[in-house]
Amino acid sequence: MYINNISIYLNILFFFLQTILFPNFTLANSKLILQRKQTNFSPQDQLSKMTLEEKIGQLFIIGFSQSSLDPSLQEHIRKYKFGSFIFFKRNFKGPLDIKKFNSDLNQLSIKTTGIMPLLAVDQEGGNVARIETKPTIPHFFHFGDVNDSNLNLSLGEITGKLLSHYGFNLNLAPVLDLADSKVDSFISLRSFGSDPAKVSSLGYFYSKGLLNYGVIPTAKHFPGLGSLDSDPHLKTVSSDINLTDLEKLDLKPFVEFTKLGPNSMVMLSHIIYPKVDNSRLPASFSKYIVQNLLREKIGFKGVILTDDLQMKSSSSISTAPEASLKALQAGADMVMLSWSMSEQRKAFEKVKNSVELGILSKEQLDEKVLRILSLKHFLADKFNSSQKRSLASSDNSQLHFTDESSKELSFIQQFIFEKKLNGLFADKDLLSRSKLCLISNNNFLISDFSKTKIKGFKSYNLPKGINLSVVKNFFSNNTCETILVTLETLDEVYLFNSLKSFNGKNVVVINHTIPSSLIDRKKYYSVLDFYGLKTTGLKPLSSRFKELFHKPDNYTQNYPDKTKAQKL
């Protein structure tokens, strides 16, 4: 008895000292303990103990304006039992603030309902990346250009490690829409490409990488919106695609994604597909698209989520409360409302009243909640067994993580740079038998090329506002045979778009602008799209050109094989 009392006192003393001396560790450790509690019950057992309000709260993923858990947000979550949260850049102050915010939300959710939350963010690459990295994660179209499954697995793991480090467990990526980066579209830079087989493979391996670090992937935007040039964030949009073409093309990446199993999510688009479903309802509200296509035909067993119901393509048809109910009736498991506590409250009450009146049956409600709970149990188990998730919140650990992340992303950028450059010339002997010239407004590049002493090389500056006739005259009278051109502004691109031919010369373009801005590409010998890639720290382009044309014929470069990574 005496020994037991001493043990109790020592434990109390240890906890007190730990709280005072290492508050961040205590916070993280308590998070781990709380998540372990969830695994003591099966999802079915947990479902049986939940109140109606707790079940309905699980159906919502909400956004907010705060950058910390203030009293108003705490009360909002406590009262309506919301079970999932999405972050935007407006919520971010700094790295340690993000981690604390996620930790606070996690603890509040478990304290309120006994269930861990889904903590979500859009972390694709390029312009759609809520967490800033140095260097930035490249646009997805670059990964499609390179088409290396090992590279995409690594990208998924790096992203998963990044999100896990900050406390996120759900990524609203990958984009599985089919889109050509060379065609002007709001989704083209975010897509792996227009080839269904390539997008299927790259999306699968990227998602597998996320899962390896305990982060749930979300395939979007079902059943596909890559062929559209209108943005559903801004207006109601329809697609003319029919079911036959949809099955041949757009659905294939989602079929491959389904092979990951139930621990995954699919996001619905708000596009109307009148030739697929004659109800003319957006996909989010279409029973045929959600149940017949996604659940039955494709066989998806995971959680189905809507895109933001406050986007114009949804809000122009229904209010947020009405849209929430319509989406749930159509077969969605979760609905997203990215802002407005008032609208979120109204939507909660609308769904609750509908369940009480039998408009949305209790059986339907339980099916949805059970899928969500099963996903969260997977995450809790993954969290407990994984040594990859960072729990510490110290400045030193943050600096170390940032340094490691930068090295990994720099390696990826270097690999993309090298791989694209290797494919720039179909004829490896072109330089050895032709006179090379450079046209650029980049003085550093011109100087760098001049130092390599490439035989017969000449460089020409491309000044701002140069007249089209001057450029035409250059190509007519110059003795250059192969001309490397760097285009870094839209004015330069428009200038070259105006040229019909180059008088038989081989023109190789390195395009730093949006790919779709450069038209009539057949007139060029080859084009390298470099948009969004930062070359700082990469091997100088001129040196790489010299190396490129002295490599043996059998030279190949592949990303390190990671397909044998540990299975889930």
MARLUMGU-887430 format. One record per residue (C-alpha): z, x, y; residue in three letters. Coordinates in steps of 0.1 Angstrom, whole numbers, plus 2048, in hexadecimal, padded with zeros to 3 digits. Each point is the difference from the previous one (the first is absolute). Layout:
BEGIN
(pt (Z, X, Y), "ala")
...
//
This chain:
BEGIN
(pt (800, 800, 800), "met")
(pt (80A, 81C, 818), "tyr")
(pt (7E0, 813, 7F7), "ile")
(pt (7EA, 7E1, 806), "asn")
(pt (810, 7FB, 823), "asn")
(pt (7F9, 824, 809), "ile")
(pt (7DC, 7FB, 7F5), "ser")
(pt (7FC, 7E1, 816), "ile")
(pt (80F, 811, 81E), "tyr")
(pt (7E9, 81E, 7FC), "leu")
(pt (7E2, 7EA, 7FD), "asn")
(pt (80A, 7ED, 820), "ile")
(pt (806, 822, 812), "leu")
(pt (7DE, 80D, 7F4), "phe")
(pt (7ED, 7E2, 80C), "phe")
(pt (812, 801, 822), "phe")
(pt (7F7, 825, 804), "leu")
(pt (7DD, 7FA, 7F5), "gln")
(pt (7FC, 7E4, 819), "thr")
(pt (80C, 816, 81C), "ile")
(pt (7F0, 821, 7F7), "leu")
(pt (7DF, 7F4, 7F0), "phe")
(pt (7F8, 7DD, 80D), "pro")
(pt (7DB, 802, 7F8), "asn")
(pt (807, 80A, 7DC), "phe")
(pt (818, 7E3, 7FC), "thr")
(pt (7E6, 7E8, 80E), "leu")
(pt (7E6, 80C, 7E8), "ala")
(pt (818, 801, 7E3), "asn")
(pt (80C, 7DC, 806), "ser")
(pt (7DB, 7F6, 801), "lys")
(pt (7FB, 80E, 7DD), "leu")
(pt (820, 7EF, 7F3), "ile")
(pt (7F5, 7DF, 80E), "leu")
(pt (7DD, 802, 7F1), "gln")
(pt (80F, 809, 7DE), "arg")
(pt (814, 7DF, 801), "lys")
(pt (7DF, 7ED, 800), "gln")
(pt (7F6, 80F, 7DE), "thr")
(pt (81F, 7F2, 7EF), "asn")
(pt (7EF, 7DE, 7FE), "phe")
(pt (7DE, 7F7, 7F3), "ser")
(pt (7E9, 7EF, 81A), "pro")
(pt (804, 7DF, 7ED), "gln")
(pt (826, 803, 802), "asp")
(pt (7FE, 808, 824), "gln")
(pt (7E9, 7E3, 807), "leu")
(pt (818, 7E7, 7EF), "ser")
(pt (81C, 80A, 818), "lys")
(pt (7EC, 7FD, 820), "met")
(pt (803, 7E4, 81A), "thr")
(pt (7E2, 7ED, 80C), "leu")
(pt (802, 813, 822), "glu")
(pt (802, 822, 7EE), "glu")
(pt (7E1, 7F7, 7EC), "lys")
(pt (7EC, 7F5, 81E), "ile")
(pt (80A, 81F, 814), "gly")
(pt (7F0, 815, 7E4), "gln")
(pt (7DE, 7F0, 808), "leu")
(pt (7FE, 80F, 823), "phe")
(pt (7F7, 823, 80D), "ile")
(pt (809, 800, 825), "ile")
(pt (7F9, 817, 81D), "gly")
(pt (816, 804, 81F), "phe")
(pt (800, 811, 822), "ser")
(pt (820, 814, 7FC), "gln")
(pt (802, 826, 7F8), "ser")
(pt (823, 7FC, 7F2), "ser")
(pt (815, 7E6, 7EF), "leu")
(pt (80E, 7EE, 81E), "asp")
(pt (817, 7E1, 7FE), "pro")
(pt (7E4, 7E7, 805), "ser")
(pt (7EC, 80E, 7E3), "leu")
(pt (81F, 802, 7EA), "gln")
(pt (807, 7DC, 807), "glu")
(pt (7DC, 7F6, 7F9), "his")
(pt (800, 811, 7DE), "ile")
(pt (823, 7F4, 7F6), "arg")
(pt (7F8, 7DB, 809), "lys")
(pt (7DD, 7FE, 7F0), "tyr")
(pt (805, 81A, 7E3), "lys")
(pt (7DE, 810, 807), "phe")
(pt (7F9, 819, 7E4), "gly")
(pt (7E4, 817, 80D), "ser")
(pt (7F7, 811, 820), "phe")
(pt (7E2, 810, 80F), "ile")
(pt (800, 81C, 81A), "phe")
(pt (7E7, 807, 81C), "phe")
(pt (7FE, 81C, 819), "lys")
(pt (815, 7EB, 818), "arg")
(pt (81D, 804, 7E8), "asn")
(pt (800, 826, 7FF), "phe")
(pt (814, 816, 817), "lys")
(pt (804, 820, 7EC), "gly")
(pt (801, 80C, 7DB), "pro")
(pt (826, 7FE, 7FC), "leu")
(pt (800, 7DE, 811), "asp")
(pt (7E7, 7F2, 7E8), "ile")
(pt (815, 80C, 7E2), "lys")
(pt (81F, 7F1, 80F), "lys")
(pt (7EF, 7DF, 808), "phe")
(pt (7F3, 7FD, 7DC), "asn")
(pt (822, 809, 7F2), "ser")
(pt (811, 7E6, 816), "asp")
(pt (7E7, 7E5, 7F6), "leu")
(pt (805, 809, 7DB), "asn")
(pt (826, 7FD, 802), "gln")
(pt (7FF, 7E0, 814), "leu")
(pt (7E8, 7F0, 7E7), "ser")
(pt (815, 80A, 7E3), "ile")
(pt (820, 7F5, 811), "lys")
(pt (7F0, 7DE, 809), "thr")
(pt (7EF, 7F7, 7E0), "thr")
(pt (807, 81C, 7E6), "gly")
(pt (7DB, 808, 7FF), "ile")
(pt (7EF, 81F, 80E), "met")
(pt (7E4, 7FA, 81A), "pro")
(pt (7DC, 80B, 800), "leu")
(pt (7FB, 817, 81D), "leu")
(pt (7DB, 801, 809), "ala")
(pt (7E9, 813, 817), "val")
(pt (7DA, 805, 804), "asp")
(pt (7FB, 824, 7F8), "gln")
(pt (7DB, 804, 7F8), "glu")
(pt (7F1, 81D, 814), "gly")
(pt (7ED, 807, 821), "gly")
(pt (808, 7E5, 819), "asn")
(pt (814, 7EA, 7E8), "val")
(pt (81F, 816, 7FA), "ala")
(pt (821, 7F4, 80E), "arg")
(pt (812, 820, 7F9), "ile")
(pt (7F1, 81D, 813), "glu")
(pt (7F9, 820, 7ED), "thr")
(pt (7F4, 823, 80A), "lys")
(pt (7E4, 803, 7F6), "pro")
(pt (7F7, 7DB, 7FE), "thr")
(pt (7F6, 7F0, 7DF), "ile")
(pt (7DA, 7FF, 801), "pro")
(pt (7ED, 7DF, 801), "his")
(pt (7FA, 7F2, 7DD), "phe")
(pt (7DA, 803, 804), "phe")
(pt (804, 826, 7FD), "his")
(pt (80F, 7FC, 7DE), "phe")
(pt (7E3, 7EA, 7F6), "gly")
(pt (7E8, 81B, 80C), "asp")
(pt (812, 81A, 7EB), "val")
(pt (805, 7E8, 7E2), "asn")
(pt (81B, 814, 7ED), "asp")
(pt (819, 7ED, 7EC), "ser")
(pt (819, 81D, 7FF), "asn")
(pt (7FF, 801, 826), "leu")
(pt (807, 7DB, 802), "asn")
(pt (81D, 803, 7E8), "leu")
(pt (80E, 81C, 816), "ser")
(pt (7FB, 7EB, 81F), "leu")
(pt (813, 7E3, 7F0), "gly")
(pt (81C, 817, 7F6), "glu")
(pt (803, 811, 822), "ile")
(pt (800, 7DD, 811), "thr")
(pt (819, 7F3, 7E7), "gly")
(pt (817, 81E, 806), "lys")
(pt (7FD, 7FB, 825), "leu")
(pt (808, 7DB, 7FF), "leu")
(pt (81C, 805, 7E6), "ser")
(pt (80F, 81B, 816), "his")
(pt (803, 7E7, 81D), "tyr")
(pt (80E, 7E4, 7EA), "gly")
(pt (7E0, 7EB, 7FB), "phe")
(pt (7F8, 7F2, 7DE), "asn")
(pt (7E0, 7EC, 807), "leu")
(pt (7DF, 80D, 80E), "asn")
(pt (7E6, 7E6, 80C), "leu")
(pt (7E4, 816, 7F2), "ala")
(pt (7E8, 808, 7F2), "pro")
(pt (7E2, 7EF, 810), "val")
(pt (7E9, 7F6, 7E3), "leu")
(pt (7E6, 7EF, 816), "asp")
(pt (7DD, 80D, 7FB), "leu")
(pt (7F1, 80E, 820), "ala")
(pt (7E7, 81B, 80A), "asp")
(pt (80F, 818, 81B), "ser")
(pt (7DD, 803, 80F), "lys")
(pt (7FE, 7DB, 807), "val")
(pt (813, 7F2, 81F), "asp")
(pt (81D, 7EC, 7F2), "ser")
(pt (825, 7FC, 809), "phe")
(pt (809, 80A, 7DC), "ile")
(pt (7E7, 81C, 7F9), "ser")
(pt (815, 81E, 809), "leu")
(pt (81D, 7F2, 7EB), "arg")
(pt (7EC, 7FB, 7E0), "ser")
(pt (7F9, 819, 7E5), "phe")
(pt (7DB, 7F5, 801), "gly")
(pt (7E7, 7E6, 7F5), "ser")
(pt (7FC, 80A, 7DC), "asp")
(pt (817, 7E9, 7EA), "pro")
(pt (805, 81A, 7E5), "ala")
(pt (80A, 81B, 818), "lys")
(pt (818, 7EA, 814), "val")
(pt (80F, 7F3, 7DF), "ser")
(pt (808, 823, 7F4), "ser")
(pt (80C, 80E, 821), "leu")
(pt (816, 7E1, 807), "gly")
(pt (80F, 802, 7DD), "tyr")
(pt (80A, 824, 802), "phe")
(pt (80D, 7FD, 823), "tyr")
(pt (816, 7E3, 7F5), "ser")
(pt (80C, 813, 7E2), "lys")
(pt (80B, 81C, 817), "gly")
(pt (814, 7E8, 815), "leu")
(pt (811, 7F2, 7E1), "leu")
(pt (809, 823, 7F4), "asn")
(pt (817, 801, 81F), "tyr")
(pt (80F, 7DD, 7FC), "gly")
(pt (7EA, 7F0, 81B), "val")
(pt (7EE, 7DF, 7F7), "ile")
(pt (7DA, 800, 808), "pro")
(pt (7EF, 7E2, 810), "thr")
(pt (7DB, 7FB, 7FA), "ala")
(pt (7EF, 7EE, 81D), "lys")
(pt (7EF, 7EA, 80B), "his")
(pt (7F8, 7EA, 7E3), "phe")
(pt (7E6, 7F5, 7F7), "pro")
(pt (7EF, 819, 817), "gly")
(pt (7F5, 802, 824), "leu")
(pt (7EE, 820, 803), "gly")
(pt (7DD, 7F1, 806), "ser")
(pt (80C, 7EF, 820), "leu")
(pt (7FD, 80E, 823), "asp")
(pt (818, 7E7, 810), "ser")
(pt (825, 807, 802), "asp")
(pt (816, 7E3, 7F2), "pro")
(pt (81C, 80C, 817), "his")
(pt (7EC, 7F3, 81D), "leu")
(pt (7EE, 7E0, 7F4), "lys")
(pt (7F8, 7EA, 7E2), "thr")
(pt (7E7, 812, 7E9), "val")
(pt (7EA, 7F3, 7E4), "ser")
(pt (7EE, 814, 7E5), "ser")
(pt (7DE, 7F5, 7F1), "asp")
(pt (806, 812, 7DF), "ile")
(pt (7FC, 7EB, 7E0), "asn")
(pt (815, 802, 7E1), "leu")
(pt (7E7, 813, 7EC), "thr")
(pt (7FD, 81C, 819), "asp")
(pt (826, 7FF, 806), "leu")
(pt (806, 807, 7DB), "glu")
(pt (7E5, 81C, 7FF), "lys")
(pt (80E, 811, 81E), "leu")
(pt (81F, 7F8, 813), "asp")
(pt (817, 7F5, 7E4), "leu")
(pt (7FB, 81F, 7EB), "lys")
(pt (819, 816, 812), "pro")
(pt (81A, 7E5, 7FC), "phe")
(pt (7F9, 7FD, 7DB), "val")
(pt (807, 826, 7FD), "glu")
(pt (81F, 7FD, 815), "phe")
(pt (80E, 7E5, 7E9), "thr")
(pt (802, 81A, 7E4), "lys")
(pt (81E, 80F, 812), "leu")
(pt (814, 7E2, 7F3), "gly")
(pt (818, 7E8, 811), "pro")
(pt (812, 819, 816), "asn")
(pt (7E6, 7FD, 81B), "ser")
(pt (7F5, 7E8, 81B), "met")
(pt (7E0, 7F1, 80D), "val")
(pt (7FB, 7F5, 824), "met")
(pt (7EA, 7E1, 807), "leu")
(pt (7E6, 800, 81C), "ser")
(pt (7FD, 7E3, 818), "his")
(pt (7DA, 7FF, 7FC), "ile")
(pt (7EE, 7E0, 7F8), "ile")
(pt (7E8, 802, 7E2), "tyr")
(pt (7ED, 7DF, 800), "pro")
(pt (7E8, 80B, 7E4), "lys")
(pt (81E, 809, 7EA), "val")
(pt (817, 7E3, 808), "asp")
(pt (7F0, 7E1, 810), "asn")
(pt (822, 7F5, 80E), "ser")
(pt (7F7, 818, 81D), "arg")
(pt (825, 80B, 801), "leu")
(pt (809, 825, 808), "pro")
(pt (807, 814, 7E0), "ala")
(pt (826, 7FE, 808), "ser")
(pt (7FF, 7DA, 7FD), "phe")
(pt (7E6, 7FE, 7E3), "ser")
(pt (80E, 7F6, 7DE), "lys")
(pt (7DF, 809, 7F0), "tyr")
(pt (800, 824, 80E), "ile")
(pt (825, 806, 7FA), "val")
(pt (805, 7EF, 7DF), "gln")
(pt (7DE, 7FE, 7EF), "asn")
(pt (7F2, 822, 80B), "leu")
(pt (81E, 816, 806), "leu")
(pt (819, 7F3, 7E6), "arg")
(pt (7EA, 7F2, 7E5), "glu")
(pt (7DE, 812, 801), "lys")
(pt (80D, 823, 80B), "ile")
(pt (822, 7FB, 7EF), "gly")
(pt (816, 80E, 81C), "phe")
(pt (825, 7FE, 7F6), "lys")
(pt (810, 80F, 81F), "gly")
(pt (80B, 7F2, 821), "val")
(pt (7E7, 7EF, 817), "ile")
(pt (805, 804, 825), "leu")
(pt (7EE, 7F1, 81E), "thr")
(pt (7F3, 814, 81D), "asp")
(pt (812, 7F8, 821), "asp")
(pt (7FF, 7DA, 804), "leu")
(pt (802, 805, 826), "gln")
(pt (7DE, 811, 801), "met")
(pt (7E6, 7EC, 813), "lys")
(pt (7EC, 7F7, 7E0), "ser")
(pt (81F, 7EE, 7F3), "ser")
(pt (811, 7F4, 81F), "ser")
(pt (7E1, 7EF, 80D), "ser")
(pt (801, 7EA, 7E2), "ile")
(pt (825, 7FA, 7FA), "ser")
(pt (821, 807, 810), "thr")
(pt (816, 81A, 7F0), "ala")
(pt (816, 7E7, 7EE), "pro")
(pt (7E3, 7EC, 7F3), "glu")
(pt (7ED, 81F, 7F6), "ala")
(pt (81E, 80D, 7ED), "ser")
(pt (802, 7E0, 7EB), "leu")
(pt (7DA, 7FF, 7FA), "lys")
(pt (7FF, 824, 7F4), "ala")
(pt (81E, 7FB, 7E8), "leu")
(pt (7F0, 7E0, 7F3), "gln")
(pt (7DF, 813, 7FA), "ala")
(pt (812, 819, 7EB), "gly")
(pt (80D, 81C, 816), "ala")
(pt (822, 80D, 7F8), "asp")
(pt (809, 80E, 822), "met")
(pt (7F5, 7F8, 824), "val")
(pt (7FF, 818, 81D), "met")
(pt (80C, 7F7, 823), "leu")
(pt (7FF, 820, 815), "ser")
(pt (812, 7F3, 81F), "trp")
(pt (813, 7E4, 811), "ser")
(pt (822, 7F7, 7F2), "met")
(pt (7FA, 7DC, 80C), "ser")
(pt (7E0, 7FC, 7EB), "glu")
(pt (811, 811, 7E2), "gln")
(pt (81D, 7E8, 802), "arg")
(pt (7E9, 7E2, 802), "lys")
(pt (7EC, 80D, 7E2), "ala")
(pt (820, 805, 7EC), "phe")
(pt (80B, 7DC, 807), "glu")
(pt (7DD, 7F2, 7F8), "lys")
(pt (7FF, 811, 7DE), "val")
(pt (824, 7F5, 7F9), "lys")
(pt (7FA, 7DC, 809), "asn")
(pt (7E0, 800, 7EB), "ser")
(pt (813, 80C, 7E1), "val")
(pt (81B, 7E6, 806), "glu")
(pt (7E5, 7E5, 802), "leu")
(pt (7ED, 80D, 7E2), "gly")
(pt (7E1, 809, 814), "ile")
(pt (805, 824, 7F2), "leu")
(pt (811, 7FC, 7DE), "ser")
(pt (81F, 813, 7F6), "lys")
(pt (7ED, 80D, 7E2), "glu")
(pt (7E6, 80F, 817), "gln")
(pt (81B, 80F, 816), "leu")
(pt (812, 80F, 7E2), "asp")
(pt (7DF, 810, 7F3), "glu")
(pt (7FA, 811, 821), "lys")
(pt (823, 80C, 805), "val")
(pt (801, 80D, 7DC), "leu")
(pt (7E2, 816, 806), "arg")
(pt (80F, 80D, 820), "ile")
(pt (821, 808, 7EF), "leu")
(pt (7EF, 811, 7E3), "ser")
(pt (7EE, 817, 819), "leu")
(pt (821, 808, 811), "lys")
(pt (811, 807, 7DF), "his")
(pt (7E4, 819, 7F8), "phe")
(pt (806, 811, 821), "leu")
(pt (825, 801, 7FB), "ala")
(pt (7FB, 811, 7DE), "asp")
(pt (7E6, 817, 80E), "lys")
(pt (817, 809, 81D), "phe")
(pt (81D, 808, 7E8), "asn")
(pt (7EC, 816, 7E9), "ser")
(pt (7EB, 812, 819), "ser")
(pt (80A, 821, 80F), "gln")
(pt (7E4, 7FF, 818), "lys")
(pt (80E, 7E7, 81A), "arg")
(pt (813, 811, 81C), "ser")
(pt (823, 7F2, 807), "leu")
(pt (80C, 81A, 819), "ala")
(pt (7FC, 7F9, 825), "ser")
(pt (808, 822, 810), "ser")
(pt (7EB, 811, 81A), "asp")
(pt (7FB, 81E, 7E9), "asn")
(pt (7F3, 7EA, 7E4), "ser")
(pt (7E9, 7EF, 818), "gln")
(pt (7F1, 820, 80D), "leu")
(pt (7FB, 80D, 7DC), "his")
(pt (7EF, 7E0, 7F6), "phe")
(pt (7E9, 800, 81F), "thr")
(pt (7F6, 824, 7F9), "asp")
(pt (7F8, 7F8, 7DB), "glu")
(pt (7ED, 7E1, 809), "ser")
(pt (7EB, 813, 81A), "ser")
(pt (7F7, 81A, 7E6), "lys")
(pt (7F5, 7E6, 7E7), "glu")
(pt (7EB, 7ED, 81A), "leu")
(pt (7F1, 820, 80D), "ser")
(pt (7F5, 809, 7DD), "phe")
(pt (7F0, 7DE, 7FC), "ile")
(pt (7ED, 803, 821), "gln")
(pt (7F5, 823, 7F7), "gln")
(pt (7F3, 7F3, 7DE), "phe")
(pt (7ED, 7E4, 810), "ile")
(pt (7F1, 818, 81A), "phe")
(pt (7F5, 819, 7E5), "glu")
(pt (7F3, 7E5, 7E8), "lys")
(pt (7EB, 7EF, 81B), "lys")
(pt (7F3, 822, 80C), "leu")
(pt (7F5, 809, 7DD), "asn")
(pt (7EB, 7E1, 7FE), "gly")
(pt (7F0, 805, 822), "leu")
(pt (7E1, 812, 7F3), "phe")
(pt (7EE, 7F4, 7E1), "ala")
(pt (7EB, 820, 801), "asp")
(pt (819, 81E, 7FE), "lys")
(pt (7E4, 819, 808), "asp")
(pt (7F6, 7EE, 821), "leu")
(pt (812, 819, 817), "leu")
(pt (7F3, 81F, 7EE), "ser")
(pt (7DC, 7F6, 806), "arg")
(pt (802, 7EF, 822), "ser")
(pt (80C, 809, 823), "lys")
(pt (821, 7F0, 809), "leu")
(pt (809, 7F3, 822), "cys")
(pt (81E, 7ED, 80E), "leu")
(pt (801, 7E4, 81A), "ile")
(pt (822, 7F7, 80C), "ser")
(pt (816, 7FA, 81F), "asn")
(pt (81D, 811, 7EE), "asn")
(pt (803, 823, 810), "asn")
(pt (819, 80B, 7E6), "phe")
(pt (7E8, 7F7, 7E4), "leu")
(pt (7E3, 812, 811), "ile")
(pt (816, 81F, 805), "ser")
(pt (80C, 7FF, 7DC), "asp")
(pt (7DD, 7FE, 7F2), "phe")
(pt (7F4, 81D, 815), "ser")
(pt (81B, 816, 7F0), "lys")
(pt (7F3, 7FB, 7DD), "thr")
(pt (7E0, 812, 807), "lys")
(pt (7EB, 7E8, 7EB), "ile")
(pt (7DD, 80F, 800), "lys")
(pt (7E9, 7F1, 81B), "gly")
(pt (81B, 7E8, 80B), "phe")
(pt (7FE, 7F0, 823), "lys")
(pt (817, 7E7, 811), "ser")
(pt (7F8, 7E7, 81C), "tyr")
(pt (819, 7ED, 815), "asn")
(pt (7FC, 7DA, 802), "leu")
(pt (80B, 7F8, 824), "pro")
(pt (80D, 7DE, 80B), "lys")
(pt (7E5, 7E9, 80F), "gly")
(pt (7E3, 814, 7F2), "ile")
(pt (7DE, 7EF, 804), "asn")
(pt (7EF, 7F2, 7E1), "leu")
(pt (7DF, 811, 808), "ser")
(pt (811, 822, 801), "val")
(pt (80D, 7FB, 7DD), "val")
(pt (7DE, 7F4, 7F3), "lys")
(pt (7F0, 81F, 810), "asn")
(pt (819, 816, 7EE), "phe")
(pt (7F7, 7F2, 7DE), "phe")
(pt (7DB, 803, 807), "ser")
(pt (800, 824, 80C), "asn")
(pt (81D, 812, 7F1), "asn")
(pt (7FB, 817, 7E2), "thr")
(pt (820, 7F5, 7EE), "cys")
(pt (7F9, 7F2, 7DD), "glu")
(pt (823, 7F4, 7F6), "thr")
(pt (815, 7F2, 81C), "ile")
(pt (825, 7F8, 7FD), "leu")
(pt (80B, 7E6, 81A), "val")
(pt (823, 7F5, 807), "thr")
(pt (805, 7DE, 811), "leu")
(pt (822, 7FB, 80F), "glu")
(pt (7FA, 7E3, 819), "thr")
(pt (7EE, 7DF, 7FE), "leu")
(pt (7E9, 80B, 81D), "asp")
(pt (7F4, 81D, 7EA), "glu")
(pt (7FB, 7E8, 7E2), "val")
(pt (7EC, 7E7, 816), "tyr")
(pt (7EB, 81D, 80B), "leu")
(pt (7F7, 80A, 7DD), "phe")
(pt (7FB, 7DB, 7F6), "asn")
(pt (7E4, 7FF, 81A), "ser")
(pt (7ED, 81D, 7EF), "leu")
(pt (7E6, 7F4, 7E7), "lys")
(pt (7F9, 821, 7EF), "ser")
(pt (808, 825, 803), "phe")
(pt (7DD, 80F, 7FC), "asn")
(pt (805, 809, 7DB), "gly")
(pt (821, 813, 805), "lys")
(pt (81E, 7FC, 7E8), "asn")
(pt (81B, 7F0, 815), "val")
(pt (823, 801, 7F2), "val")
(pt (81A, 7EA, 813), "val")
(pt (825, 803, 800), "ile")
(pt (80B, 7DF, 80F), "asn")
(pt (823, 7FE, 80F), "his")
(pt (7FB, 7DC, 80C), "thr")
(pt (803, 7DF, 7ED), "ile")
(pt (7E6, 802, 7E4), "pro")
(pt (7F0, 7DF, 809), "ser")
(pt (7F7, 80D, 822), "ser")
(pt (7E5, 818, 7F2), "leu")
(pt (7E2, 7EB, 7F5), "ile")
(pt (7DF, 808, 7EE), "asp")
(pt (810, 81B, 7EB), "arg")
(pt (7E1, 805, 7EB), "lys")
(pt (7F0, 816, 81B), "lys")
(pt (81C, 81A, 7FB), "tyr")
(pt (801, 81A, 7E4), "tyr")
(pt (824, 7F7, 7FB), "ser")
(pt (81E, 7F2, 812), "val")
(pt (825, 809, 7FD), "leu")
(pt (817, 7E5, 80E), "asp")
(pt (820, 810, 80D), "phe")
(pt (80F, 7E4, 814), "tyr")
(pt (826, 802, 803), "gly")
(pt (803, 821, 7ED), "leu")
(pt (814, 81A, 813), "lys")
(pt (7F1, 823, 7FB), "thr")
(pt (81E, 813, 810), "thr")
(pt (80B, 819, 7E7), "gly")
(pt (7E2, 7FC, 7E9), "leu")
(pt (7EA, 81E, 7F8), "lys")
(pt (7E6, 804, 81C), "pro")
(pt (7E0, 7EC, 7FA), "leu")
(pt (7EA, 81F, 805), "ser")
(pt (812, 814, 7E6), "ser")
(pt (7FE, 7E4, 7E7), "arg")
(pt (7DB, 7FE, 806), "phe")
(pt (7FC, 825, 7F7), "lys")
(pt (815, 7FC, 7E1), "glu")
(pt (7EE, 7E0, 7F6), "leu")
(pt (7DF, 811, 7FB), "phe")
(pt (80D, 81D, 7ED), "his")
(pt (811, 7ED, 7E5), "lys")
(pt (7F1, 801, 7DC), "pro")
(pt (7EB, 7E2, 7F5), "asp")
(pt (81A, 7F4, 7E8), "asn")
(pt (81B, 7FE, 81B), "tyr")
(pt (814, 7DF, 800), "thr")
(pt (81F, 7F6, 812), "gln")
(pt (817, 7E4, 7F2), "asn")
(pt (822, 7F4, 80B), "tyr")
(pt (81C, 80C, 7E9), "pro")
(pt (802, 7EA, 7E1), "asp")
(pt (81D, 7E8, 803), "lys")
(pt (7F4, 7E4, 7E8), "thr")
(pt (818, 80D, 7E6), "lys")
(pt (81D, 7F8, 817), "ala")
(pt (81E, 7EE, 7F0), "gln")
(pt (7F9, 7DC, 7F8), "lys")
(pt (816, 7E4, 80C), "leu")
//
